[in-house]
Amino acid sequence: MKKTEVMFENRVEVISRLEDFHRAGFPGMIPIDNISHCNLRCSMCSRSQMKRKPGIMEMGLFKRIVDEVSEEQKDTKVWLNFFGEPTLLQDMPERISYAKSKGLTNLSINTNANLLTAEISEQYIKAGLNYLY
């Protein structure tokens, strides 16, 4: 087989995979890593293998992601954290509220609950959080 034939076969395979991806539709779940800092070092957590520096997502980027999700599919499950502890993020209630104002209906947070207080819980509920794990 000639090199050009191999390239063509690979191109057809890539195009086929892209078509499969587009047919699959919009994802039913999207994690948004608003914060990747954590107050614990749990042995079972994969956060220790994270290659990037821990940080906080800029509000502008968060809003762009939420805007795009809300334009595509408002009932997509949006996890508002991934590697980090959301209770460390002071403006998390504002982020929840923004996502709700854009019509998102399925907002979730995972927490280790070490810093979770009645006040933080109330702020999350009032902002419109649907699930707290």
N, CA, C and O atoms as a Tinker XYZ file with bonds, in Angstrom:
   532  protein
     1  N      0.844000   -1.182000    0.000000    73     2
     2  CA     0.000000    0.000000    0.000000    64     1     3
     3  C      0.888000    1.245000    0.000000    63     2     4     5
     4  O      1.874000    1.311000    0.734000    81     3
     5  N      0.543000    2.201000   -0.804000    73     3     6
     6  CA     1.306000    3.441000   -0.898000    64     5     7
     7  C      0.984000    4.341000    0.288000    63     6     8     9
     8  O     -0.073000    4.245000    0.913000    81     7
     9  N      1.940000    5.219000    0.569000    73     7    10
    10  CA     1.765000    6.157000    1.681000    64     9    11
    11  C      0.506000    7.011000    1.495000    63    10    12    13
    12  O     -0.203000    7.266000    2.468000    81    11
    13  N      0.217000    7.453000    0.278000    73    11    14
    14  CA    -0.970000    8.275000    0.044000    64    13    15
    15  C     -2.256000    7.494000    0.321000    63    14    16    17
    16  O     -3.245000    8.059000    0.787000    81    15
    17  N     -2.232000    6.186000    0.029000    73    15    18
    18  CA    -3.412000    5.364000    0.312000    64    17    19
    19  C     -3.632000    5.240000    1.812000    63    18    20    21
    20  O     -4.768000    5.294000    2.285000    81    19
    21  N     -2.531000    5.071000    2.568000    73    19    22
    22  CA    -2.626000    4.985000    4.029000    64    21    23
    23  C     -3.172000    6.302000    4.581000    63    22    24    25
    24  O     -4.052000    6.307000    5.442000    81    23
    25  N     -2.644000    7.414000    4.079000    73    23    26
    26  CA    -3.127000    8.722000    4.538000    64    25    27
    27  C     -4.614000    8.862000    4.242000    63    26    28    29
    28  O     -5.377000    9.340000    5.081000    81    27
    29  N     -5.022000    8.446000    3.055000    73    27    30
    30  CA    -6.424000    8.564000    2.689000    64    29    31
    31  C     -7.290000    7.693000    3.597000    63    30    32    33
    32  O     -8.344000    8.131000    4.056000    81    31
    33  N     -6.847000    6.456000    3.858000    73    31    34
    34  CA    -7.615000    5.572000    4.743000    64    33    35
    35  C     -7.748000    6.198000    6.123000    63    34    36    37
    36  O     -8.829000    6.173000    6.711000    81    35
    37  N     -6.659000    6.760000    6.647000    73    35    38
    38  CA    -6.712000    7.401000    7.960000    64    37    39
    39  C     -7.652000    8.599000    7.951000    63    38    40    41
    40  O     -8.383000    8.828000    8.915000    81    39
    41  N     -7.633000    9.358000    6.871000    73    39    42
    42  CA    -8.517000   10.523000    6.759000    64    41    43
    43  C     -9.982000   10.082000    6.763000    63    42    44    45
    44  O    -10.819000   10.697000    7.424000    81    43
    45  N    -10.284000    9.017000    6.024000    73    43    46
    46  CA   -11.652000    8.509000    5.995000    64    45    47
    47  C    -12.066000    8.051000    7.402000    63    46    48    49
    48  O    -13.192000    8.288000    7.836000    81    47
    49  N    -11.139000    7.395000    8.099000    73    47    50
    50  CA   -11.435000    6.933000    9.456000    64    49    51
    51  C    -11.693000    8.118000   10.390000    63    50    52    53
    52  O    -12.626000    8.082000   11.194000    81    51
    53  N    -10.878000    9.159000   10.289000    73    51    54
    54  CA   -11.062000   10.350000   11.121000    64    53    55
    55  C    -12.402000   11.009000   10.810000    63    54    56    57
    56  O    -13.145000   11.366000   11.724000    81    55
    57  N    -12.709000   11.169000    9.540000    73    55    58
    58  CA   -13.994000   11.768000    9.157000    64    57    59
    59  C    -15.143000   10.922000    9.675000    63    58    60    61
    60  O    -16.133000   11.464000   10.168000    81    59
    61  N    -15.034000    9.624000    9.574000    73    59    62
    62  CA   -16.077000    8.729000   10.070000    64    61    63
    63  C    -16.266000    8.899000   11.569000    63    62    64    65
    64  O    -17.397000    8.946000   12.054000    81    63
    65  N    -15.166000    8.990000   12.301000    73    63    66
    66  CA   -15.263000    9.165000   13.757000    64    65    67
    67  C    -15.875000   10.517000   14.109000    63    66    68    69
    68  O    -16.671000   10.608000   15.043000    81    67
    69  N    -15.514000   11.570000   13.371000    73    67    70
    70  CA   -16.113000   12.883000   13.604000    64    69    71
    71  C    -17.618000   12.851000   13.343000    63    70    72    73
    72  O    -18.394000   13.453000   14.085000    81    71
    73  N    -18.023000   12.151000   12.295000    73    71    74
    74  CA   -19.455000   12.033000   12.005000    64    73    75
    75  C    -20.170000   11.302000   13.139000    63    74    76    77
    76  O    -21.271000   11.692000   13.530000    81    75
    77  N    -19.553000   10.243000   13.671000    73    75    78
    78  CA   -20.128000    9.535000   14.818000    64    77    79
    79  C    -20.269000   10.463000   16.007000    63    78    80    81
    80  O    -21.280000   10.437000   16.710000    81    79
    81  N    -19.243000   11.291000   16.233000    73    79    82
    82  CA   -19.269000   12.235000   17.347000    64    81    83
    83  C    -20.424000   13.218000   17.190000    63    82    84    85
    84  O    -21.152000   13.475000   18.149000    81    83
    85  N    -20.594000   13.762000   16.006000    73    83    86
    86  CA   -21.659000   14.737000   15.779000    64    85    87
    87  C    -23.046000   14.098000   15.877000    63    86    88    89
    88  O    -23.993000   14.740000   16.331000    81    87
    89  N    -23.168000   12.852000   15.459000    73    87    90
    90  CA   -24.455000   12.159000   15.578000    64    89    91
    91  C    -24.808000   11.883000   17.031000    63    90    92    93
    92  O    -25.984000   11.767000   17.376000    81    91
    93  N    -23.802000   11.780000   17.876000    73    91    94
    94  CA   -24.038000   11.461000   19.288000    64    93    95
    95  C    -24.787000   12.591000   19.990000    63    94    96    97
    96  O    -25.438000   12.351000   21.007000    81    95
    97  N    -24.713000   13.786000   19.485000    73    95    98
    98  CA   -25.429000   14.905000   20.071000    64    97    99
    99  C    -24.654000   15.571000   21.193000    63    98   100   101
   100  O    -23.489000   15.265000   21.446000    81    99
   101  N    -25.327000   16.477000   21.846000    73    99   102
   102  CA   -24.711000   17.242000   22.928000    64   101   103
   103  C    -24.562000   16.350000   24.159000    63   102   104   105
   104  O    -25.448000   15.541000   24.433000    81   103
   105  N    -23.467000   16.478000   24.906000    73   103   106
   106  CA   -23.269000   15.606000   26.073000    64   105   107
   107  C    -24.365000   15.775000   27.118000    63   106   108   109
   108  O    -24.886000   16.874000   27.313000    81   107
   109  N    -24.704000   14.696000   27.777000    73   107   110
   110  CA   -25.710000   14.728000   28.838000    64   109   111
   111  C    -25.153000   15.190000   30.165000    63   110   112   113
   112  O    -25.915000   15.510000   31.078000    81   111
   113  N    -23.815000   15.231000   30.291000    73   111   114
   114  CA   -23.166000   15.663000   31.523000    64   113   115
   115  C    -21.885000   16.406000   31.173000    63   114   116   117
   116  O    -21.112000   15.974000   30.318000    81   115
   117  N    -21.674000   17.531000   31.848000    73   115   118
   118  CA   -20.477000   18.337000   31.617000    64   117   119
   119  C    -19.896000   18.750000   32.959000    63   118   120   121
   120  O    -20.562000   19.428000   33.741000    81   119
   121  N    -18.645000   18.342000   33.237000    73   119   122
   122  CA   -17.980000   18.852000   34.451000    64   121   123
   123  C    -17.282000   20.175000   34.147000    63   122   124   125
   124  O    -16.647000   20.321000   33.103000    81   123
   125  N    -17.400000   21.120000   35.046000    73   123   126
   126  CA   -16.704000   22.401000   34.923000    64   125   127
   127  C    -15.810000   22.519000   36.153000    63   126   128   129
   128  O    -16.300000   22.605000   37.279000    81   127
   129  N    -14.521000   22.523000   35.937000    73   127   130
   130  CA   -13.574000   22.545000   37.055000    64   129   131
   131  C    -13.343000   23.983000   37.503000    63   130   132   133
   132  O    -12.302000   24.572000   37.211000    81   131
   133  N    -14.317000   24.545000   38.212000    73   131   134
   134  CA   -14.228000   25.928000   38.681000    64   133   135
   135  C    -13.034000   26.164000   39.597000    63   134   136   137
   136  O    -12.432000   27.237000   39.581000    81   135
   137  N    -12.698000   25.160000   40.389000    73   135   138
   138  CA   -11.558000   25.265000   41.303000    64   137   139
   139  C    -10.881000   23.907000   41.375000    63   138   140   141
   140  O    -11.543000   22.873000   41.466000    81   139
   141  N     -9.558000   23.920000   41.334000    73   139   142
   142  CA    -8.853000   22.649000   41.443000    64   141   143
   143  C     -8.019000   22.567000   42.722000    63   142   144   145
   144  O     -7.227000   21.640000   42.893000    81   143
   145  N     -8.197000   23.522000   43.603000    73   143   146
   146  CA    -7.580000   23.461000   44.931000    64   145   147
   147  C     -8.436000   22.562000   45.823000    63   146   148   149
   148  O     -9.645000   22.442000   45.625000    81   147
   149  N     -7.793000   21.936000   46.806000    73   147   150
   150  CA    -8.544000   21.124000   47.770000    64   149   151
   151  C     -7.888000   21.261000   49.132000    63   150   152   153
   152  O     -6.689000   21.516000   49.238000    81   151
   153  N     -8.691000   21.087000   50.170000    73   151   154
   154  CA    -8.188000   21.190000   51.528000    64   153   155
   155  C     -7.771000   19.834000   52.104000    63   154   156   157
   156  O     -7.307000   19.768000   53.242000    81   155
   157  N     -7.930000   18.762000   51.340000    73   155   158
   158  CA    -7.553000   17.428000   51.792000    64   157   159
   159  C     -6.604000   16.767000   50.797000    63   158   160   161
   160  O     -6.422000   17.247000   49.678000    81   159
   161  N     -6.013000   15.675000   51.218000    73   159   162
   162  CA    -5.164000   14.845000   50.351000    64   161   163
   163  C     -5.610000   13.400000   50.491000    63   162   164   165
   164  O     -4.896000   12.572000   51.056000    81   163
   165  N     -6.774000   13.106000   49.982000    73   163   166
   166  CA    -7.343000   11.763000   50.109000    64   165   167
   167  C     -6.563000   10.767000   49.259000    63   166   168   169
   168  O     -6.213000   11.056000   48.115000    81   167
   169  N     -6.295000    9.605000   49.819000    73   167   170
   170  CA    -5.486000    8.600000   49.124000    64   169   171
   171  C     -6.169000    8.071000   47.864000    63   170   172   173
   172  O     -5.487000    7.666000   46.924000    81   171
   173  N     -7.489000    8.067000   47.827000    73   171   174
   174  CA    -8.200000    7.524000   46.669000    64   173   175
   175  C     -8.466000    8.557000   45.582000    63   174   176   177
   176  O     -8.990000    8.219000   44.521000    81   175
   177  N     -8.113000    9.800000   45.834000    73   175   178
   178  CA    -8.404000   10.870000   44.874000    64   177   179
   179  C     -7.317000   10.933000   43.801000    63   178   180   181
   180  O     -6.126000   10.859000   44.105000    81   179
   181  N     -7.740000   11.072000   42.545000    73   179   182
   182  CA    -6.788000   11.158000   41.434000    64   181   183
   183  C     -6.212000   12.562000   41.268000    63   182   184   185
   184  O     -5.394000   12.793000   40.377000    81   183
   185  N     -6.626000   13.492000   42.109000    73   183   186
   186  CA    -6.160000   14.872000   42.024000    64   185   187
   187  C     -4.631000   14.956000   42.115000    63   186   188   189
   188  O     -4.025000   15.841000   41.511000    81   187
   189  N     -4.006000   14.042000   42.865000    73   187   190
   190  CA    -2.551000   14.061000   43.028000    64   189   191
   191  C     -1.823000   13.808000   41.703000    63   190   192   193
   192  O     -0.645000   14.143000   41.580000    81   191
   193  N     -2.497000   13.228000   40.721000    73   191   194
   194  CA    -1.888000   12.973000   39.419000    64   193   195
   195  C     -2.191000   14.073000   38.401000    63   194   196   197
   196  O     -1.803000   13.976000   37.237000    81   195
   197  N     -2.883000   15.107000   38.847000    73   195   198
   198  CA    -3.214000   16.218000   37.966000    64   197   199
   199  C     -1.922000   16.871000   37.469000    63   198   200   201
   200  O     -1.040000   17.188000   38.267000    81   199
   201  N     -1.813000   17.069000   36.175000    73   199   202
   202  CA    -0.587000   17.611000   35.563000    64   201   203
   203  C     -0.525000   19.138000   35.612000    63   202   204   205
   204  O      0.564000   19.712000   35.624000    81   203
   205  N     -1.662000   19.787000   35.640000    73   203   206
   206  CA    -1.669000   21.251000   35.621000    64   205   207
   207  C     -1.579000   21.807000   37.039000    63   206   208   209
   208  O     -1.820000   21.095000   38.014000    81   207
   209  N     -1.231000   23.080000   37.139000    73   207   210
   210  CA    -1.163000   23.728000   38.443000    64   209   211
   211  C     -2.583000   23.943000   38.962000    63   210   212   213
   212  O     -3.473000   24.274000   38.179000    81   211
   213  N     -2.814000   23.767000   40.250000    73   211   214
   214  CA    -4.142000   24.058000   40.810000    64   213   215
   215  C     -4.484000   25.535000   40.600000    63   214   216   217
   216  O     -3.615000   26.405000   40.658000    81   215
   217  N     -5.748000   25.792000   40.361000    73   215   218
   218  CA    -6.155000   27.167000   40.137000    64   217   219
   219  C     -7.650000   27.347000   40.222000    63   218   220   221
   220  O     -8.388000   26.426000   40.569000    81   219
   221  N     -8.078000   28.536000   39.902000    73   219   222
   222  CA    -9.494000   28.909000   39.906000    64   221   223
   223  C     -9.843000   29.390000   38.501000    63   222   224   225
   224  O     -9.138000   30.223000   37.932000    81   223
   225  N    -10.924000   28.866000   37.949000    73   223   226
   226  CA   -11.370000   29.282000   36.628000    64   225   227
   227  C    -11.847000   30.735000   36.675000    63   226   228   229
   228  O    -12.574000   31.133000   37.585000    81   227
   229  N    -11.431000   31.509000   35.689000    73   227   230
   230  CA   -11.892000   32.895000   35.606000    64   229   231
   231  C    -13.393000   32.918000   35.346000    63   230   232   233
   232  O    -13.920000   32.078000   34.617000    81   231
   233  N    -14.069000   33.881000   35.947000    73   231   234
   234  CA   -15.519000   33.991000   35.813000    64   233   235
   235  C    -15.937000   34.139000   34.353000    63   234   236   237
   236  O    -16.966000   33.599000   33.947000    81   235
   237  N    -15.160000   34.858000   33.570000    73   235   238
   238  CA   -15.498000   35.039000   32.155000    64   237   239
   239  C    -15.547000   33.715000   31.404000    63   238   240   241
   240  O    -16.460000   33.485000   30.612000    81   239
   241  N    -14.580000   32.852000   31.644000    73   239   242
   242  CA   -14.575000   31.540000   31.004000    64   241   243
   243  C    -15.756000   30.706000   31.490000    63   242   244   245
   244  O    -16.428000   30.051000   30.694000    81   243
   245  N    -16.006000   30.731000   32.785000    73   243   246
   246  CA   -17.161000   30.003000   33.327000    64   245   247
   247  C    -18.453000   30.449000   32.640000    63   246   248   249
   248  O    -19.271000   29.620000   32.244000    81   247
   249  N    -18.627000   31.756000   32.504000    73   247   250
   250  CA   -19.850000   32.274000   31.878000    64   249   251
   251  C    -19.960000   31.847000   30.420000    63   250   252   253
   252  O    -21.052000   31.529000   29.948000    81   251
   253  N    -18.841000   31.837000   29.705000    73   251   254
   254  CA   -18.877000   31.406000   28.297000    64   253   255
   255  C    -19.296000   29.941000   28.187000    63   254   256   257
   256  O    -20.067000   29.577000   27.300000    81   255
   257  N    -18.789000   29.108000   29.085000    73   255   258
   258  CA   -19.168000   27.685000   29.077000    64   257   259
   259  C    -20.653000   27.544000   29.380000    63   258   260   261
   260  O    -21.369000   26.835000   28.673000    81   259
   261  N    -21.115000   28.210000   30.421000    73   259   262
   262  CA   -22.531000   28.144000   30.804000    64   261   263
   263  C    -23.411000   28.660000   29.671000    63   262   264   265
   264  O    -24.443000   28.062000   29.365000    81   263
   265  N    -23.017000   29.754000   29.053000    73   263   266
   266  CA   -23.796000   30.313000   27.943000    64   265   267
   267  C    -23.934000   29.296000   26.812000    63   266   268   269
   268  O    -25.016000   29.124000   26.251000    81   267
   269  N    -22.831000   28.624000   26.483000    73   267   270
   270  CA   -22.870000   27.645000   25.404000    64   269   271
   271  C    -23.762000   26.460000   25.766000    63   270   272   273
   272  O    -24.557000   26.002000   24.946000    81   271
   273  N    -23.628000   25.972000   26.979000    73   271   274
   274  CA   -24.470000   24.848000   27.416000    64   273   275
   275  C    -25.937000   25.258000   27.384000    63   274   276   277
   276  O    -26.787000   24.493000   26.929000    81   275
   277  N    -26.236000   26.457000   27.863000    73   275   278
   278  CA   -27.637000   26.896000   27.909000    64   277   279
   279  C    -28.228000   27.077000   26.515000    63   278   280   281
   280  O    -29.433000   26.908000   26.327000    81   279
   281  N    -27.403000   27.413000   25.553000    73   279   282
   282  CA   -27.887000   27.543000   24.172000    64   281   283
   283  C    -28.170000   26.184000   23.550000    63   282   284   285
   284  O    -29.053000   26.056000   22.702000    81   283
   285  N    -27.426000   25.176000   23.970000    73   283   286
   286  CA   -27.549000   23.845000   23.370000    64   285   287
   287  C    -28.589000   22.966000   24.058000    63   286   288   289
   288  O    -29.473000   22.408000   23.409000    81   287
   289  N    -28.469000   22.849000   25.396000    73   287   290
   290  CA   -29.331000   21.891000   26.097000    64   289   291
   291  C    -29.380000   22.247000   27.584000    63   290   292   293
   292  O    -28.483000   21.888000   28.347000    81   291
   293  N    -30.422000   22.945000   27.980000    73   291   294
   294  CA   -30.542000   23.459000   29.344000    64   293   295
   295  C    -30.631000   22.374000   30.421000    63   294   296   297
   296  O    -30.324000   22.638000   31.584000    81   295
   297  N    -31.045000   21.159000   30.052000    73   295   298
   298  CA   -31.176000   20.115000   31.067000    64   297   299
   299  C    -29.936000   19.217000   31.179000    63   298   300   301
   300  O    -29.975000   18.183000   31.846000    81   299
   301  N    -28.847000   19.613000   30.530000    73   299   302
   302  CA   -27.579000   18.891000   30.691000    64   301   303
   303  C    -27.175000   18.933000   32.160000    63   302   304   305
   304  O    -27.282000   19.979000   32.801000    81   303
   305  N    -26.712000   17.811000   32.700000    73   303   306
   306  CA   -26.220000   17.798000   34.076000    64   305   307
   307  C    -24.870000   18.493000   34.096000    63   306   308   309
   308  O    -23.929000   18.052000   33.435000    81   307
   309  N    -24.775000   19.576000   34.850000    73   307   310
   310  CA   -23.538000   20.344000   34.933000    64   309   311
   311  C    -22.967000   20.185000   36.336000    63   310   312   313
   312  O    -23.553000   20.640000   37.319000    81   311
   313  N    -21.798000   19.522000   36.409000    73   311   314
   314  CA   -21.070000   19.394000   37.674000    64   313   315
   315  C    -20.191000   20.622000   37.795000    63   314   316   317
   316  O    -19.364000   20.885000   36.921000    81   315
   317  N    -20.363000   21.377000   38.871000    73   315   318
   318  CA   -19.666000   22.648000   39.023000    64   317   319
   319  C    -18.285000   22.507000   39.655000    63   318   320   321
   320  O    -17.642000   23.505000   39.980000    81   319
   321  N    -17.837000   21.286000   39.826000    73   319   322
   322  CA   -16.456000   21.051000   40.251000    64   321   323
   323  C    -16.017000   19.701000   39.713000    63   322   324   325
   324  O    -16.834000   18.873000   39.310000    81   323
   325  N    -14.694000   19.500000   39.716000    73   323   326
   326  CA   -14.153000   18.245000   39.210000    64   325   327
   327  C    -13.045000   17.777000   40.144000    63   326   328   329
   328  O    -13.237000   16.814000   40.887000    81   327
   329  N    -11.897000   18.434000   40.121000    73   327   330
   330  CA   -10.790000   18.052000   40.993000    64   329   331
   331  C    -10.819000   18.771000   42.335000    63   330   332   333
   332  O    -10.226000   18.280000   43.295000    81   331
   333  N    -11.473000   19.892000   42.432000    73   331   334
   334  CA   -11.335000   20.735000   43.610000    64   333   335
   335  C    -12.514000   20.710000   44.566000    63   334   336   337
   336  O    -13.549000   20.095000   44.309000    81   335
   337  N    -12.317000   21.397000   45.667000    73   335   338
   338  CA   -13.325000   21.510000   46.725000    64   337   339
   339  C    -14.081000   22.822000   46.547000    63   338   340   341
   340  O    -13.508000   23.894000   46.741000    81   339
   341  N    -15.364000   22.752000   46.180000    73   339   342
   342  CA   -16.119000   23.959000   45.852000    64   341   343
   343  C    -16.335000   24.912000   47.024000    63   342   344   345
   344  O    -16.528000   26.109000   46.810000    81   343
   345  N    -16.307000   24.414000   48.245000    73   343   346
   346  CA   -16.524000   25.307000   49.388000    64   345   347
   347  C    -15.342000   26.257000   49.598000    63   346   348   349
   348  O    -15.454000   27.209000   50.370000    81   347
   349  N    -14.218000   26.016000   48.927000    73   347   350
   350  CA   -13.085000   26.941000   48.975000    64   349   351
   351  C    -13.293000   28.141000   48.068000    63   350   352   353
   352  O    -12.603000   29.151000   48.207000    81   351
   353  N    -14.228000   28.043000   47.151000    73   351   354
   354  CA   -14.466000   29.093000   46.162000    64   353   355
   355  C    -15.527000   30.053000   46.682000    63   354   356   357
   356  O    -16.708000   29.714000   46.750000    81   355
   357  N    -15.095000   31.246000   47.045000    73   355   358
   358  CA   -15.983000   32.227000   47.663000    64   357   359
   359  C    -17.162000   32.628000   46.772000    63   358   360   361
   360  O    -18.257000   32.884000   47.272000    81   359
   361  N    -16.942000   32.684000   45.456000    73   359   362
   362  CA   -18.017000   33.128000   44.573000    64   361   363
   363  C    -18.823000   31.974000   43.966000    63   362   364   365
   364  O    -19.518000   32.171000   42.969000    81   363
   365  N    -18.742000   30.780000   44.550000    73   363   366
   366  CA   -19.518000   29.652000   44.017000    64   365   367
   367  C    -21.020000   29.957000   43.994000    63   366   368   369
   368  O    -21.676000   29.634000   43.004000    81   367
   369  N    -21.597000   30.570000   45.049000    73   367   370
   370  CA   -23.028000   30.903000   44.957000    64   369   371
   371  C    -23.344000   31.809000   43.766000    63   370   372   373
   372  O    -24.388000   31.653000   43.133000    81   371
   373  N    -22.467000   32.739000   43.462000    73   371   374
   374  CA   -22.662000   33.626000   42.309000    64   373   375
   375  C    -22.619000   32.824000   41.002000    63   374   376   377
   376  O    -23.383000   33.095000   40.076000    81   375
   377  N    -21.732000   31.850000   40.936000    73   375   378
   378  CA   -21.624000   31.010000   39.740000    64   377   379
   379  C    -22.873000   30.149000   39.579000    63   378   380   381
   380  O    -23.391000   29.998000   38.472000    81   379
   381  N    -23.348000   29.592000   40.673000    73   379   382
   382  CA   -24.578000   28.795000   40.638000    64   381   383
   383  C    -25.731000   29.664000   40.153000    63   382   384   385
   384  O    -26.500000   29.272000   39.275000    81   383
   385  N    -25.833000   30.846000   40.741000    73   383   386
   386  CA   -26.904000   31.778000   40.386000    64   385   387
   387  C    -26.846000   32.162000   38.908000    63   386   388   389
   388  O    -27.881000   32.251000   38.246000    81   387
   389  N    -25.643000   32.388000   38.393000    73   387   390
   390  CA   -25.498000   32.736000   36.977000    64   389   391
   391  C    -26.003000   31.596000   36.092000    63   390   392   393
   392  O    -26.751000   31.819000   35.140000    81   391
   393  N    -25.585000   30.374000   36.421000    73   391   394
   394  CA   -26.011000   29.208000   35.632000    64   393   395
   395  C    -27.533000   29.068000   35.665000    63   394   396   397
   396  O    -28.152000   28.762000   34.646000    81   395
   397  N    -28.128000   29.288000   36.822000    73   395   398
   398  CA   -29.597000   29.223000   36.931000    64   397   399
   399  C    -30.254000   30.324000   36.117000    63   398   400   401
   400  O    -31.284000   30.099000   35.482000    81   399
   401  N    -29.659000   31.523000   36.130000    73   399   402
   402  CA   -30.246000   32.639000   35.380000    64   401   403
   403  C    -30.238000   32.372000   33.875000    63   402   404   405
   404  O    -31.022000   32.963000   33.133000    81   403
   405  N    -29.362000   31.491000   33.431000    73   403   406
   406  CA   -29.287000   31.121000   32.017000    64   405   407
   407  C    -30.197000   29.936000   31.700000    63   406   408   409
   408  O    -30.232000   29.464000   30.564000    81   407
   409  N    -30.929000   29.460000   32.699000    73   407   410
   410  CA   -31.912000   28.413000   32.464000    64   409   411
   411  C    -31.431000   26.993000   32.693000    63   410   412   413
   412  O    -32.178000   26.050000   32.432000    81   411
   413  N    -30.197000   26.808000   33.177000    73   411   414
   414  CA   -29.731000   25.455000   33.443000    64   413   415
   415  C    -30.542000   24.853000   34.593000    63   414   416   417
   416  O    -30.783000   25.507000   35.608000    81   415
   417  N    -30.951000   23.620000   34.420000    73   415   418
   418  CA   -31.897000   23.003000   35.365000    64   417   419
   419  C    -31.301000   21.878000   36.200000    63   418   420   421
   420  O    -31.991000   21.316000   37.051000    81   419
   421  N    -30.027000   21.535000   35.975000    73   419   422
   422  CA   -29.474000   20.339000   36.608000    64   421   423
   423  C    -28.047000   20.615000   37.071000    63   422   424   425
   424  O    -27.091000   20.165000   36.440000    81   423
   425  N    -27.900000   21.358000   38.181000    73   423   426
   426  CA   -26.593000   21.763000   38.687000    64   425   427
   427  C    -26.202000   20.935000   39.902000    63   426   428   429
   428  O    -26.992000   20.768000   40.831000    81   427
   429  N    -24.974000   20.416000   39.888000    73   427   430
   430  CA   -24.501000   19.535000   40.950000    64   429   431
   431  C    -23.130000   19.961000   41.456000    63   430   432   433
   432  O    -22.333000   20.562000   40.735000    81   431
   433  N    -22.884000   19.632000   42.716000    73   431   434
   434  CA   -21.581000   19.858000   43.337000    64   433   435
   435  C    -21.234000   18.622000   44.158000    63   434   436   437
   436  O    -22.098000   18.044000   44.819000    81   435
   437  N    -19.975000   18.224000   44.114000    73   435   438
   438  CA   -19.422000   17.222000   45.027000    64   437   439
   439  C    -18.581000   17.966000   46.052000    63   438   440   441
   440  O    -17.863000   18.904000   45.706000    81   439
   441  N    -18.664000   17.555000   47.299000    73   439   442
   442  CA   -17.864000   18.190000   48.337000    64   441   443
   443  C    -17.417000   17.155000   49.353000    63   442   444   445
   444  O    -18.091000   16.146000   49.560000    81   443
   445  N    -16.279000   17.408000   49.988000    73   443   446
   446  CA   -15.869000   16.555000   51.101000    64   445   447
   447  C    -16.564000   16.997000   52.385000    63   446   448   449
   448  O    -16.471000   16.318000   53.408000    81   447
   449  N    -17.250000   18.117000   52.337000    73   447   450
   450  CA   -18.100000   18.658000   53.406000    64   449   451
   451  C    -17.352000   19.101000   54.655000    63   450   452   453
   452  O    -17.987000   19.448000   55.651000    81   451
   453  N    -16.032000   19.100000   54.633000    73   451   454
   454  CA   -15.279000   19.546000   55.807000    64   453   455
   455  C    -15.475000   21.028000   56.097000    63   454   456   457
   456  O    -15.437000   21.445000   57.254000    81   455
   457  N    -15.679000   21.808000   55.073000    73   455   458
   458  CA   -15.871000   23.246000   55.238000    64   457   459
   459  C    -17.319000   23.669000   55.026000    63   458   460   461
   460  O    -17.638000   24.857000   55.062000    81   459
   461  N    -18.184000   22.698000   54.807000    73   459   462
   462  CA   -19.592000   23.003000   54.542000    64   461   463
   463  C    -20.285000   23.432000   55.832000    63   462   464   465
   464  O    -20.321000   22.687000   56.812000    81   463
   465  N    -20.820000   24.614000   55.815000    73   463   466
   466  CA   -21.537000   25.151000   56.972000    64   465   467
   467  C    -23.002000   25.339000   56.598000    63   466   468   469
   468  O    -23.375000   25.232000   55.429000    81   467
   469  N    -23.817000   25.617000   57.588000    73   467   470
   470  CA   -25.223000   25.908000   57.327000    64   469   471
   471  C    -25.341000   27.137000   56.427000    63   470   472   473
   472  O    -26.203000   27.185000   55.550000    81   471
   473  N    -24.479000   28.127000   56.643000    73   471   474
   474  CA   -24.516000   29.350000   55.842000    64   473   475
   475  C    -24.185000   29.060000   54.373000    63   474   476   477
   476  O    -24.882000   29.533000   53.475000    81   475
   477  N    -23.127000   28.287000   54.129000    73   475   478
   478  CA   -22.765000   27.945000   52.753000    64   477   479
   479  C    -23.871000   27.121000   52.110000    63   478   480   481
   480  O    -24.237000   27.357000   50.958000    81   479
   481  N    -24.400000   26.161000   52.850000    73   479   482
   482  CA   -25.492000   25.329000   52.319000    64   481   483
   483  C    -26.670000   26.190000   51.905000    63   482   484   485
   484  O    -27.246000   25.997000   50.834000    81   483
   485  N    -27.024000   27.134000   52.753000    73   483   486
   486  CA   -28.153000   28.020000   52.460000    64   485   487
   487  C    -27.876000   28.875000   51.227000    63   486   488   489
   488  O    -28.768000   29.089000   50.407000    81   487
   489  N    -26.645000   29.363000   51.094000    73   487   490
   490  CA   -26.285000   30.160000   49.917000    64   489   491
   491  C    -26.415000   29.336000   48.640000    63   490   492   493
   492  O    -26.921000   29.825000   47.630000    81   491
   493  N    -25.957000   28.086000   48.688000    73   491   494
   494  CA   -26.037000   27.214000   47.515000    64   493   495
   495  C    -27.492000   26.930000   47.151000    63   494   496   497
   496  O    -27.858000   26.946000   45.976000    81   495
   497  N    -28.310000   26.673000   48.154000    73   495   498
   498  CA   -29.730000   26.386000   47.915000    64   497   499
   499  C    -30.425000   27.613000   47.330000    63   498   500   501
   500  O    -31.147000   27.504000   46.339000    81   499
   501  N    -30.212000   28.766000   47.932000    73   499   502
   502  CA   -30.837000   29.999000   47.446000    64   501   503
   503  C    -30.375000   30.348000   46.029000    63   502   504   505
   504  O    -31.136000   30.918000   45.247000    81   503
   505  N    -29.127000   30.003000   45.701000    73   503   506
   506  CA   -28.602000   30.281000   44.363000    64   505   507
   507  C    -29.214000   29.352000   43.316000    63   506   508   509
   508  O    -29.213000   29.672000   42.127000    81   507
   509  N    -29.740000   28.196000   43.755000    73   507   510
   510  CA   -30.422000   27.304000   42.828000    64   509   511
   511  C    -29.759000   25.954000   42.597000    63   510   512   513
   512  O    -30.104000   25.257000   41.643000    81   511
   513  N    -28.809000   25.569000   43.456000    73   511   514
   514  CA   -28.153000   24.276000   43.300000    64   513   515
   515  C    -29.182000   23.149000   43.408000    63   514   516   517
   516  O    -30.034000   23.165000   44.297000    81   515
   517  N    -29.104000   22.179000   42.509000    73   515   518
   518  CA   -30.042000   21.059000   42.518000    64   517   519
   519  C    -29.572000   19.874000   43.346000    63   518   520   521
   520  O    -30.365000   19.234000   44.036000    81   519
   521  N    -28.259000   19.581000   43.273000    73   519   522
   522  CA   -27.737000   18.389000   43.950000    64   521   523
   523  C    -26.428000   18.717000   44.662000    63   522   524   525
   524  O    -25.556000   19.388000   44.110000    81   523
   525  N    -26.309000   18.238000   45.884000    73   523   526
   526  CA   -25.091000   18.363000   46.658000    64   525   527
   527  C    -24.687000   16.968000   47.113000    63   526   528   529
   528  O    -25.402000   16.326000   47.883000    81   527
   529  N    -23.548000   16.511000   46.638000    73   527   530
   530  CA   -23.071000   15.161000   46.988000    64   529   531
   531  C    -21.872000   15.268000   47.891000    63   530   532
   532  O    -21.317000   14.249000   48.302000    81   531
